[in-house]
Amino acid sequence: MTKSFELKVEDKGGYLHFRVIGPNTPEAVRGYLGDVYFTCAQRQSAAILIEENLRGTGLGIFDIFEIVSEASDRTWPYVRRIAYIDVNPEHSLPDMKFAETVAVNRGVNIRVFASVRDAEQWLDEAPVGKTEVRPPSRS
């Protein structure tokens, strides 16, 4: 099966930098997130930067909530620190902040940034520790 997106990864020493391009569809987002987490598990990398540049209008709030909820369950124990930036100026920063809130509420250590430089600085501030993120409680 052909993927509708292109995902590139670069090892930056303390974290993996993922760059993704393609259509902004729920299927493409789910697909690339699955590939990101698989790569993190293979390389045992707990810190990542996702630089997303997907074509088209932003996803709806329901799709964002559903995708982030699903993806949040897969982050532990591999990914413990996520810096995220959407470089498509057509996409809504408040929608990305909503996605951040959904993930944080599920125990994911993620921050949304307006620039790659700010995201890199946050990732470089402190190494990932074993207690940085706790699994979400399942009550």
C-alpha positions in Angstrom: 0.0 0.0 0.0 1.3 3.4 -1.0 1.5 6.0 1.8 0.0 9.5 1.1 2.6 11.2 3.1 6.4 11.4 3.2 8.2 11.1 6.5 11.9 11.9 7.0 13.8 11.4 10.2 17.1 12.9 11.4 18.9 11.9 14.5 19.9 15.1 16.3 21.8 13.4 19.1 19.4 13.9 22.0 16.2 13.6 20.0 14.8 12.5 16.6 13.6 15.3 14.2 10.7 14.1 12.0 9.6 16.1 9.0 6.3 15.1 7.4 4.7 16.4 4.2 1.5 15.2 2.4 -2.2 15.8 2.5 -3.9 17.0 5.8 -6.3 14.1 6.2 -7.1 12.0 9.3 -5.7 9.0 7.6 -2.3 10.7 6.8 -2.0 12.0 10.3 -2.7 8.6 11.8 -0.3 7.0 9.4 2.6 9.2 10.0 2.1 9.1 13.8 2.1 5.3 13.7 5.4 5.5 11.8 6.9 8.0 14.2 6.1 5.8 17.2 7.4 2.7 15.5 10.7 4.5 14.7 11.0 5.7 18.3 10.5 2.1 19.6 13.1 0.7 17.1 15.6 3.4 17.9 14.8 3.6 21.6 14.4 7.4 21.3 12.3 9.1 24.0 12.4 12.7 22.7 11.1 13.8 19.4 10.4 16.9 17.3 7.6 16.6 14.8 7.7 19.3 12.1 4.4 18.9 10.2 3.7 20.5 6.8 0.5 19.0 5.5 -1.4 20.5 2.6 -5.0 21.6 2.9 -7.2 23.1 5.6 -6.8 22.1 9.2 -8.6 19.1 10.6 -11.9 19.6 12.5 -12.0 19.6 16.3 -13.6 16.1 16.5 -10.9 14.6 14.3 -8.1 16.3 16.3 -9.6 15.0 19.6 -10.0 11.5 18.2 -6.5 11.3 16.7 -4.8 12.7 19.7 -6.6 10.5 22.1 -5.7 7.4 20.1 -2.0 8.5 19.6 -1.7 9.4 23.3 -2.3 5.8 24.3 0.7 4.6 22.2 3.3 7.1 23.4 4.2 5.3 26.6 6.8 4.0 27.3 8.7 5.0 24.1 8.1 8.7 23.7 8.4 10.9 26.8 9.0 14.3 25.4 7.4 15.7 22.2 8.0 19.1 20.6 5.5 19.8 17.8 5.3 22.5 15.1 2.8 22.8 12.3 4.6 25.0 9.7 1.5 25.3 7.4 0.3 28.9 7.9 -3.2 27.9 6.9 -3.6 25.8 10.0 -4.9 27.1 13.3 -2.5 27.5 16.2 -5.5 27.5 18.7 -6.5 24.1 17.2 -2.9 22.8 17.8 -3.1 24.1 21.4 -6.3 22.2 21.8 -4.5 19.1 20.6 -1.7 19.8 23.1 -4.3 20.0 25.9 -5.9 16.8 25.0 -2.6 15.0 24.9 -1.4 16.5 28.2 -4.6 15.5 29.9 -3.7 11.9 28.9 -0.3 12.1 30.4 1.8 13.0 27.3 4.6 15.5 27.8 4.1 17.6 24.6 4.4 21.2 23.7 3.3 23.0 20.6 5.7 25.6 19.2 5.6 28.4 16.7 9.1 27.8 15.4 11.5 24.9 15.0 14.1 26.9 16.9 11.9 27.3 20.0 11.1 23.6 19.8 14.8 22.6 19.6 15.6 24.8 22.5 13.0 23.2 24.7 14.2 19.7 23.7 17.8 20.7 24.5 17.0 22.2 27.9 16.9 19.0 29.8 17.6 15.4 28.9 14.6 13.0 29.1 14.4 11.3 32.5 12.7 8.1 33.4 10.1 9.9 35.5 9.4 12.7 33.1 6.1 11.3 32.0 3.8 9.1 33.9 1.4 6.7 32.3 -2.2 8.1 32.3 -4.3 6.8 35.1 -6.9 4.3 34.0 -9.7 4.7 36.6 
